[in-house]
Amino acid sequence: MGLYFPRNRRIVLGDSRKVLGMPYMDLSNAMRKTATLLRLLVPGLVFAGSITPCRALEPEPRKWNHLPTGTNYAGVGYARAKADIAFDPTLLLEDVKVESDTWVGQYIRTFGLFDKSARIDLTQAHLNAEWKGLLKGVPASTARNGWSDSFVRLAMNLYGAPPLSGKQYAAYRAKMDVETIVGVGLVMRLPTGQYMDDKLINLGENRFVFRPQLGVLHSRNHWTVEGTAEVAFYTNNDDFFNGKKLEQKPLYVLYGNLSYTFRPGQWLSAGVGYDYGGEHTVDNVDKNDLMQDIGWALTYTHPLNRQSGIKIKYVGTRTQESTGSDSDTVLITLSFAW
């Protein structure tokens, strides 16, 4: 889950004197020195998937791991993120940067469903973010502080990973040196976050996002390789800036992760991701703002005792288009199980 960084998408709404063509920005007072980089627009990236306050393009490892049924997991994390944003030169915006501090909480419950192992994840973040840059050479900035949208993920393993608990689970895991798991999931972004329809920069999106997932995990001794494919489908925001209607085409995402387990609870993972698509339409006008990004992540977890552990993670993303955002996020998470 995580903070989505503004996408520099050129969207000119009405009066050509008003530069509104970027994610979350309102620069209606452009001629004044007190002009601020307000309201970054298009919410093209989502929190989702993990406890990281990052974006949809986040290679989160072990989504499909075999977990004992009837178990609860909870975690709290803090992330520091920075992003550089490149805008269309005609917008007269330069050196735009975003810095954010995010606290994230997550709860996971495992259970059996149709004789398969399943899990539900609930994730919520609180953000404090500031945007700074130059508008026509004049320094400008704006900030937001509040709750993000909420995230729910329901996943089920279709092949492998039987629903087990207690001694049965321990005995099964002890003999599984080689294992393949196939799973499906659905991530839902709920419009619960801070949203103001008279501003283009918002922490919430005021719409639902549905992300069906298909994943495959293969483990051999200490090594695990994992792949996930998903598609993000967006409902319309009919209460977009000044009563306009925002639509978005599906965004296609691929992830891959390679992990090495040193001992139970201690592992190191490297992952990559790629997304493509997600063009926006405002009041039936196509904005030609194709998204194409690559991302990577390094994750290390270390057990503190049998019920708790700590995770440290770095996530980087880079746009492959002439406009877009390049972001870096560092996260530390404390988790518990019971």
Backbone hydrogen bonds in HBPLUS format (Angstrom, degrees):
<---DONOR---> <-ACCEPTOR-->    atom                        ^
c    i                          cat <-CA-CA->   ^        H-A-AA   ^      H-
h    n   atom  resd res      DA  || num        DHA   H-A  angle D-A-AA Bond
n    s   type  num  typ     dist DA aas  dist angle  dist       angle   num
A0054-CYS N   A0001-MET O   2.68 MM  53  5.75 148.4  1.78 119.7 115.4     1
A0009-ARG N   A0007-ARG O   2.79 MM   2  5.59 118.2  2.17 115.3  97.8     2
A0018-LYS N   A0015-ASP O   3.01 MM   3  5.66 164.2  2.04 118.3 123.5     3
A0025-MET N   A0022-MET O   3.33 MM   3  5.73 146.7  2.45 139.3 129.8     4
A0041-LEU N   A0022-MET O   2.60 MM  19  5.28 142.2  1.74  95.8 107.6     5
A0026-ASP N   A0038-LEU O   1.59 MM  12  4.22 105.6  1.00  96.8 124.0     6
A0038-LEU N   A0026-ASP O   3.25 MM  12  4.22 136.5  2.45 122.5 121.9     7
A0032-ARG N   A0029-ASN O   3.04 MM   3  5.67 165.7  2.06 121.7 126.1     8
A0035-ALA N   A0032-ARG O   3.01 MM   3  5.32 157.3  2.07 113.6 115.8     9
A0038-LEU N   A0036-THR O   2.81 MM   2  5.45 119.1  2.19 113.3  95.7    10
A0044-GLY N   A0042-VAL O   2.86 MM   2  5.54 131.0  2.10 109.3  94.1    11
A0054-CYS N   A0052-THR O   2.75 MM   2  5.36 141.0  1.90 102.2  90.8    12
A0058-GLU N   A0056-ALA O   2.85 MM   2  5.56 131.5  2.08 108.2  93.1    13
A0060-GLU N   A0058-GLU O   2.74 MM   2  5.70 116.8  2.14 120.6 103.3    14
A0069-THR N   A0164-LEU O   2.84 MM  95  5.78 161.0  1.87 149.9 153.0    15
A0070-GLY N   A0110-THR O   2.98 MM  40  5.39 147.8  2.08 110.2 116.1    16
A0110-THR N   A0071-THR O   3.07 MM  39  5.46 164.0  2.10 156.7 161.7    17
A0338-TRP N   A0072-ASN O   2.97 MM 266  5.34 153.4  2.05 144.1 149.9    18
A0073-TYR N   A0108-ILE O   2.85 MM  35  4.92 155.3  1.91 149.9 151.2    19
A0108-ILE N   A0073-TYR O   2.74 MM  35  4.92 161.8  1.77 148.8 151.0    20
A0074-ALA N   A0336-PHE O   2.95 MM 262  5.33 157.5  2.00 145.1 150.7    21
A0336-PHE N   A0074-ALA O   2.73 MM 262  5.33 153.6  1.80 160.1 168.2    22
A0075-GLY N   A0106-GLN O   2.92 MM  31  5.26 150.4  2.00 151.3 154.1    23
A0106-GLN N   A0075-GLY O   2.97 MM  31  5.26 158.0  2.02 148.4 149.6    24
A0076-VAL N   A0334-LEU O   3.02 MM 258  5.63 154.0  2.08 154.2 160.8    25
A0334-LEU N   A0076-VAL O   3.01 MM 258  5.63 167.7  2.02 158.0 158.8    26
A0077-GLY N   A0104-VAL O   2.77 MM  27  5.08 158.3  1.82 151.7 157.6    27
A0104-VAL N   A0077-GLY O   2.86 MM  27  5.08 163.7  1.89 144.7 148.6    28
A0078-TYR N   A0332-ILE O   3.01 MM 254  5.65 156.8  2.07 158.1 163.2    29
A0332-ILE N   A0078-TYR O   3.04 MM 254  5.65 158.3  2.09 156.9 163.4    30
A0079-ALA N   A0102-THR O   2.92 MM  23  5.21 154.9  1.98 149.0 155.4    31
A0102-THR N   A0079-ALA O   3.05 MM  23  5.21 161.7  2.08 150.2 153.9    32
A0080-ARG N   A0330-VAL O   2.97 MM 250  5.50 157.2  2.03 156.4 162.0    33
A0330-VAL N   A0080-ARG O   3.02 MM 250  5.50 162.0  2.05 150.7 155.3    34
A0081-ALA N   A0100-SER O   3.07 MM  19  5.25 168.6  2.08 149.2 152.1    35
A0100-SER N   A0081-ALA O   2.95 MM  19  5.25 158.1  2.00 147.9 150.0    36
A0082-LYS N   A0328-ASP O   2.90 MM 246  5.44 156.5  1.96 154.7 162.5    37
A0328-ASP N   A0082-LYS O   2.82 MM 246  5.44 154.4  1.89 161.0 167.8    38
A0083-ALA N   A0098-VAL O   2.88 MM  15  5.07 144.4  2.00 146.2 150.0    39
A0098-VAL N   A0083-ALA O   2.86 MM  15  5.07 153.8  1.93 145.7 151.5    40
A0084-ASP N   A0326-ASP O   2.87 MM 242  5.28 154.3  1.94 150.1 154.7    41
A0326-ASP N   A0084-ASP O   2.90 MM 242  5.28 159.2  1.94 153.6 160.5    42
A0085-ILE N   A0096-VAL O   2.94 MM  11  5.37 167.5  1.95 154.2 153.3    43
A0086-ALA N   A0324-GLY O   2.90 MM 238  5.45 170.8  1.91 167.8 170.1    44
A0324-GLY N   A0086-ALA O   3.18 MM 238  5.45 149.4  2.28 134.1 141.9    45
A0091-LEU N   A0088-ASP O   2.93 MM   3  5.74 167.3  1.95 128.9 133.1    46
A0092-LEU N   A0089-PRO O   3.17 MM   3  5.72 169.2  2.18 117.5 120.9    47
A0136-LYS N   A0092-LEU O   3.04 MM  44  5.44 166.0  2.06 161.2 163.1    48
A0094-GLU N   A0134-LEU O   2.95 MM  40  5.09 157.5  2.00 144.9 151.2    49
A0134-LEU N   A0094-GLU O   2.90 MM  40  5.09 162.2  1.93 156.7 157.4    50
A0097-LYS N   A0132-LYS O   2.73 MM  35  5.36 159.3  1.78 158.5 165.5    51
A0132-LYS N   A0097-LYS O   2.90 MM  35  5.36 161.9  1.93 155.3 161.0    52
A0099-GLU N   A0130-GLU O   3.03 MM  31  5.50 156.8  2.08 152.2 159.6    53
A0130-GLU N   A0099-GLU O   2.87 MM  31  5.50 155.7  1.93 157.6 165.8    54
A0101-ASP N   A0128-ASN O   2.89 MM  27  5.26 156.0  1.94 144.2 151.6    55
A0128-ASN N   A0101-ASP O   2.91 MM  27  5.26 140.4  2.06 150.9 162.4    56
A0103-TRP N   A0126-HIS O   2.97 MM  23  5.32 163.1  2.00 155.5 159.7    57
A0126-HIS N   A0103-TRP O   2.83 MM  23  5.32 153.0  1.90 154.1 162.9    58
A0105-GLY N   A0124-GLN O   2.86 MM  19  5.45 167.8  1.87 165.4 169.0    59
A0124-GLN N   A0105-GLY O   3.00 MM  19  5.45 161.0  2.04 158.6 163.2    60
A0107-TYR N   A0122-LEU O   2.90 MM  15  5.22 155.0  1.96 148.3 156.4    61
A0122-LEU N   A0107-TYR O   2.84 MM  15  5.22 159.0  1.88 155.8 162.5    62
A0109-ARG N   A0120-ILE O   3.06 MM  11  5.50 154.1  2.12 150.2 158.4    63
A0120-ILE N   A0109-ARG O   3.00 MM  11  5.50 148.5  2.11 145.6 155.5    64
A0111-PHE N   A0118-ALA O   2.94 MM   7  5.33 161.7  1.97 137.0 139.4    65
A0118-ALA N   A0111-PHE O   2.76 MM   7  5.33 152.2  1.84 175.1 174.3    66
A0113-LEU N   A0116-LYS O   2.74 MM   3  5.12 161.0  1.77 149.4 156.2    67
A0116-LYS N   A0113-LEU O   2.91 MM   3  5.12 136.9  2.10 104.4 117.0    68
A0157-ASN N   A0117-SER O   2.99 MM  40  5.74 166.5  2.01 170.2 174.6    69
A0119-ARG N   A0155-ALA O   2.94 MM  36  5.47 150.3  2.03 153.8 156.5    70
A0155-ALA N   A0119-ARG O   3.02 MM  36  5.47 166.1  2.04 156.0 159.5    71
A0121-ASP N   A0153-ARG O   2.75 MM  32  4.92 156.9  1.80 145.5 153.4    72
A0153-ARG N   A0121-ASP O   2.90 MM  32  4.92 155.5  1.96 139.5 145.2    73
A0123-THR N   A0151-PHE O   2.94 MM  28  5.04 159.4  1.98 147.7 149.7    74
A0151-PHE N   A0123-THR O   3.01 MM  28  5.04 162.8  2.04 151.9 153.4    75
A0148-SER N   A0125-ALA O   2.97 MM  23  5.41 171.2  1.98 147.4 145.9    76
A0127-LEU N   A0146-GLY O   2.81 MM  19  5.54 161.0  1.84 171.5 165.4    77
A0146-GLY N   A0127-LEU O   2.94 MM  19  5.54 153.8  2.00 151.3 160.0    78
A0129-ALA N   A0144-ARG O   2.87 MM  15  5.41 161.3  1.90 160.6 166.5    79
A0144-ARG N   A0129-ALA O   2.89 MM  15  5.41 155.3  1.95 151.4 157.6    80
A0131-TRP N   A0142-THR O   2.82 MM  11  5.40 165.9  1.84 162.7 167.6    81
A0142-THR N   A0131-TRP O   3.00 MM  11  5.40 146.1  2.12 145.4 153.1    82
A0133-GLY N   A0140-ALA O   3.04 MM   7  5.59 146.3  2.15 161.1 161.2    83
A0140-ALA N   A0133-GLY O   2.91 MM   7  5.59 150.1  2.00 157.9 157.7    84
A0135-LEU N   A0138-VAL O   2.88 MM   3  5.11 166.6  1.90 143.5 142.7    85
A0138-VAL N   A0135-LEU O   2.98 MM   3  5.11 165.0  2.00 109.4 113.8    86
A0194-GLN N   A0147-TRP O   3.01 MM  47  5.69 163.7  2.04 148.2 148.0    87
A0190-LEU N   A0150-SER O   2.85 MM  40  5.26 173.2  1.85 159.6 161.8    88
A0152-VAL N   A0188-MET O   2.98 MM  36  5.20 157.8  2.03 147.8 154.9    89
A0188-MET N   A0152-VAL O   2.73 MM  36  5.20 163.1  1.76 159.4 165.4    90
A0154-LEU N   A0186-LEU O   3.01 MM  32  5.41 158.7  2.05 147.2 150.7    91
A0186-LEU N   A0154-LEU O   2.84 MM  32  5.41 144.1  1.97 146.5 158.4    92
A0156-MET N   A0184-VAL O   2.88 MM  28  5.62 161.4  1.92 166.9 172.7    93
A0184-VAL N   A0156-MET O   2.93 MM  28  5.62 160.6  1.97 161.8 163.4    94
A0158-LEU N   A0182-VAL O   2.67 MM  24  5.63 133.5  1.88 142.0 157.6    95
A0159-TYR N   A0182-VAL O   3.11 MM  23  4.95 159.3  2.16 141.3 142.6    96
A0182-VAL N   A0159-TYR O   3.05 MM  23  4.95 153.9  2.12 131.3 137.1    97
A0169-TYR N   A0165-SER O   3.29 MM   4  4.72 159.2  2.33 104.1 107.3    98
A0170-ALA N   A0166-GLY O   3.12 MM   4  6.44 162.7  2.15 150.3 155.3    99
A0171-ALA N   A0167-LYS O   2.91 MM   4  6.04 161.5  1.95 150.0 154.4   100
A0172-TYR N   A0168-GLN O   3.03 MM   4  6.16 156.5  2.08 144.7 151.1   101
A0173-ARG N   A0169-TYR O   2.96 MM   4  6.17 166.9  1.97 157.1 160.0   102
A0174-ALA N   A0170-ALA O   3.08 MM   4  6.17 148.6  2.18 142.4 150.7   103
A0175-LYS N   A0172-TYR O   3.31 MM   3  5.65 141.5  2.47 104.4 113.6   104
A0176-MET N   A0173-ARG O   3.33 MM   3  5.27 156.8  2.38 101.3 108.0   105
A0221-ASN N   A0177-ASP O   2.67 MM  44  4.88 166.4  1.69 149.8 154.9   106
A0179-GLU N   A0219-SER O   2.90 MM  40  5.12 157.4  1.95 144.8 147.6   107
A0219-SER N   A0179-GLU O   2.78 MM  40  5.12 161.0  1.82 151.3 158.1   108
A0181-ILE N   A0217-LEU O   2.77 MM  36  5.07 161.0  1.80 152.0 157.5   109
A0217-LEU N   A0181-ILE O   2.83 MM  36  5.07 161.5  1.86 152.6 156.8   110
A0183-GLY N   A0215-GLY O   2.92 MM  32  5.19 165.5  1.94 144.5 148.8   111
A0215-GLY N   A0183-GLY O   2.90 MM  32  5.19 171.9  1.90 149.4 150.3   112
A0185-GLY N   A0213-GLN O   3.08 MM  28  4.82 154.7  2.14 125.7 126.9   113
A0213-GLN N   A0185-GLY O   2.73 MM  28  4.82 154.9  1.79 145.1 142.2   114
A0187-VAL N   A0211-ARG O   3.10 MM  24  4.94 165.9  2.12 123.0 126.6   115
A0211-ARG N   A0187-VAL O   2.81 MM  24  4.94 155.3  1.87 153.1 158.0   116
A0189-ARG N   A0209-VAL O   2.84 MM  20  4.92 163.3  1.87 146.1 151.3   117
A0209-VAL N   A0189-ARG O   3.24 MM  20  4.92 150.1  2.33 131.2 136.0   118
A0192-THR N   A0190-LEU O   2.81 MM   2  5.69 135.3  2.01 111.1  97.0   119
A0204-GLY N   A0194-GLN O   2.81 MM  10  5.05 140.2  1.97 158.4 146.0   120
A0199-LYS N   A0196-MET O   3.06 MM   3  5.57 159.8  2.11 121.4 122.8   121
A0242-ASN N   A0197-ASP O   3.28 MM  45  6.50 151.1  2.37 159.1 166.4   122
A0235-THR N   A0208-PHE O   3.03 MM  27  5.48 173.6  2.04 159.8 159.0   123
A0210-PHE N   A0233-PHE O   2.90 MM  23  5.19 163.9  1.92 152.8 157.4   124
A0233-PHE N   A0210-PHE O   2.79 MM  23  5.19 168.0  1.81 152.5 156.6   125
A0231-VAL N   A0212-PRO O   3.35 MM  19  6.03 148.2  2.46 154.5 163.5   126
A0214-LEU N   A0229-ALA O   2.93 MM  15  5.41 151.1  2.02 157.6 165.7   127
A0229-ALA N   A0214-LEU O   2.92 MM  15  5.41 163.0  1.95 156.3 161.3   128
A0216-VAL N   A0227-GLY O   2.90 MM  11  5.40 158.0  1.95 156.2 162.7   129
A0227-GLY N   A0216-VAL O   2.89 MM  11  5.40 161.1  1.93 157.7 164.1   130
A0218-HIS N   A0225-VAL O   2.88 MM   7  5.43 166.7  1.89 165.4 169.7   131
A0225-VAL N   A0218-HIS O   2.89 MM   7  5.43 164.0  1.92 157.8 159.7   132
A0220-ARG N   A0223-TRP O   2.83 MM   3  5.34 162.6  1.86 155.6 161.0   133
A0223-TRP N   A0220-ARG O   3.07 MM   3  5.34 156.2  2.13 135.2 129.9   134
A0261-THR N   A0222-HIS O   2.88 MM  39  5.04 160.8  1.92 143.0 149.4   135
A0224-THR N   A0259-SER O   2.94 MM  35  5.04 152.2  2.02 144.2 145.0   136
A0259-SER N   A0224-THR O   2.77 MM  35  5.04 165.5  1.79 154.7 159.4   137
A0226-GLU N   A0257-ASN O   2.91 MM  31  5.13 155.1  1.97 151.8 154.4   138
A0257-ASN N   A0226-GLU O   2.85 MM  31  5.13 153.1  1.92 150.2 154.4   139
A0228-THR N   A0255-TYR O   3.16 MM  27  5.15 161.0  2.20 129.8 133.1   140
A0255-TYR N   A0228-THR O   2.88 MM  27  5.15 151.9  1.96 155.9 160.3   141
A0230-GLU N   A0253-VAL O   3.00 MM  23  5.35 160.6  2.04 155.4 156.3   142
A0253-VAL N   A0230-GLU O   2.99 MM  23  5.35 171.1  2.00 159.7 157.6   143
A0232-ALA N   A0251-LEU O   2.84 MM  19  5.05 166.1  1.86 149.7 154.4   144
A0251-LEU N   A0232-ALA O   3.14 MM  19  5.05 150.1  2.23 132.3 141.3   145
A0237-ASN N   A0246-LEU O   2.98 MM   9  5.05 166.4  2.00 148.9 153.3   146
A0246-LEU N   A0237-ASN O   2.96 MM   9  5.05 166.9  1.97 139.9 142.9   147
A0240-PHE N   A0244-LYS O   2.91 MM   4  4.89 138.8  2.08 165.7 155.6   148
A0243-GLY N   A0240-PHE O   2.95 MM   3  5.45 126.5  2.24 158.8 146.6   149
A0244-LYS N   A0241-PHE O   3.29 MM   3  5.68 156.4  2.35 110.2 116.7   150
A0283-ASP N   A0245-LYS O   2.89 MM  38  5.12 159.2  1.93 147.0 152.6   151
A0247-GLU N   A0281-THR O   2.81 MM  34  4.99 161.2  1.84 155.6 159.2   152
A0281-THR N   A0247-GLU O   2.87 MM  34  4.99 154.2  1.93 140.2 139.9   153
A0249-LYS N   A0279-GLU O   2.83 MM  30  5.37 166.0  1.85 160.8 164.9   154
A0278-GLY N   A0250-PRO O   2.99 MM  28  5.13 152.1  2.07 132.9 125.4   155
A0252-TYR N   A0276-TYR O   2.94 MM  24  5.32 174.0  1.95 155.6 153.8   156
A0276-TYR N   A0252-TYR O   2.90 MM  24  5.32 143.0  2.03 146.2 157.1   157
A0254-LEU N   A0274-TYR O   2.90 MM  20  5.35 156.5  1.96 155.3 163.0   158
A0274-TYR N   A0254-LEU O   2.91 MM  20  5.35 148.5  2.01 151.6 157.4   159
A0256-GLY N   A0272-VAL O   2.93 MM  16  5.43 148.5  2.03 158.9 158.3   160
A0272-VAL N   A0256-GLY O   2.89 MM  16  5.43 152.5  1.96 151.5 160.4   161
A0258-LEU N   A0270-ALA O   2.91 MM  12  5.50 159.1  1.95 156.6 163.1   162
A0270-ALA N   A0258-LEU O   2.98 MM  12  5.50 157.9  2.03 151.6 157.2   163
A0260-TYR N   A0268-LEU O   2.85 MM   8  5.43 154.5  1.92 155.5 164.2   164
A0268-LEU N   A0260-TYR O   2.99 MM   8  5.43 155.7  2.05 148.9 155.5   165
A0262-PHE N   A0266-GLN O   2.90 MM   4  5.62 148.1  2.00 147.3 157.5   166
A0266-GLN N   A0263-ARG O   2.88 MM   3  5.33 166.9  1.90 142.0 144.6   167
A0301-THR N   A0267-TRP O   3.04 MM  34  5.56 162.5  2.07 159.2 163.9   168
A0269-SER N   A0299-THR O   2.84 MM  30  5.07 156.8  1.90 151.6 155.8   169
A0299-THR N   A0269-SER O   2.92 MM  30  5.07 162.8  1.95 146.2 149.5   170
A0271-GLY N   A0297-ALA O   2.89 MM  26  5.07 157.9  1.93 148.8 151.2   171
A0297-ALA N   A0271-GLY O   2.94 MM  26  5.07 149.5  2.03 136.0 136.4   172
A0273-GLY N   A0295-GLY O   2.81 MM  22  4.84 140.3  1.97 140.5 136.0   173
A0295-GLY N   A0273-GLY O   2.93 MM  22  4.84 152.0  2.00 133.6 132.7   174
A0275-ASP N   A0293-ASP O   3.08 MM  18  5.44 157.2  2.14 144.7 149.4   175
A0293-ASP N   A0275-ASP O   3.24 MM  18  5.44 149.0  2.34 129.6 137.9   176
A0277-GLY N   A0291-MET O   2.96 MM  14  5.22 140.3  2.12 153.0 150.6   177
A0291-MET N   A0277-GLY O   2.92 MM  14  5.22 155.4  1.98 144.7 152.1   178
A0287-LYS N   A0280-HIS O   3.03 MM   7  5.72 168.9  2.05 160.6 157.2   179
A0282-VAL N   A0285-VAL O   3.08 MM   3  5.25 155.6  2.14 141.7 139.9   180
A0285-VAL N   A0282-VAL O   3.00 MM   3  5.25 152.5  2.08 108.7 117.4   181
A0320-GLN N   A0292-GLN O   2.74 MM  28  5.44 159.3  1.78 165.4 158.1   182
A0294-ILE N   A0318-ARG O   3.04 MM  24  5.55 161.9  2.08 154.1 158.6   183
A0318-ARG N   A0294-ILE O   2.93 MM  24  5.55 157.1  1.98 159.4 164.0   184
A0296-TRP N   A0316-GLY O   2.92 MM  20  5.43 151.5  2.00 153.2 158.9   185
A0316-GLY N   A0296-TRP O   2.93 MM  20  5.43 163.5  1.96 154.1 159.3   186
A0298-LEU N   A0314-TYR O   2.98 MM  16  5.32 151.1  2.06 145.7 154.4   187
A0314-TYR N   A0298-LEU O   2.94 MM  16  5.32 157.8  1.99 152.4 159.6   188
A0300-TYR N   A0312-ILE O   2.94 MM  12  5.41 160.5  1.98 159.5 165.5   189
A0312-ILE N   A0300-TYR O   2.89 MM  12  5.41 163.8  1.91 160.4 165.4   190
A0302-HIS N   A0310-ILE O   2.88 MM   8  5.42 156.1  1.93 157.1 164.5   191
A0310-ILE N   A0302-HIS O   2.89 MM   8  5.42 163.4  1.92 152.6 156.5   192
A0304-LEU N   A0308-SER O   2.93 MM   4  5.51 165.1  1.95 127.0 131.4   193
A0305-ASN N   A0308-SER O   3.33 MM   3  5.48 164.9  2.36 138.1 135.9   194
A0337-ALA N   A0307-GLN O   2.75 MM  30  5.03 136.1  1.94 147.1 154.8   195
A0309-GLY N   A0335-SER O   3.07 MM  26  5.48 150.2  2.16 141.2 145.3   196
A0335-SER N   A0309-GLY O   2.99 MM  26  5.48 170.5  2.00 156.6 159.2   197
A0311-LYS N   A0333-THR O   2.84 MM  22  5.00 156.4  1.89 145.3 150.7   198
A0333-THR N   A0311-LYS O   2.81 MM  22  5.00 157.4  1.86 148.1 154.1   199
A0313-LYS N   A0331-LEU O   2.89 MM  18  5.09 159.5  1.93 150.6 152.7   200
A0331-LEU N   A0313-LYS O   2.82 MM  18  5.09 163.5  1.85 152.3 156.4   201
A0315-VAL N   A0329-THR O   2.88 MM  14  5.13 158.8  1.92 149.2 154.7   202
A0329-THR N   A0315-VAL O   2.82 MM  14  5.13 153.5  1.89 155.0 162.2   203
A0317-THR N   A0327-SER O   2.93 MM  10  5.18 156.6  1.98 145.8 147.2   204
A0327-SER N   A0317-THR O   3.01 MM  10  5.18 138.4  2.19 124.7 137.5   205
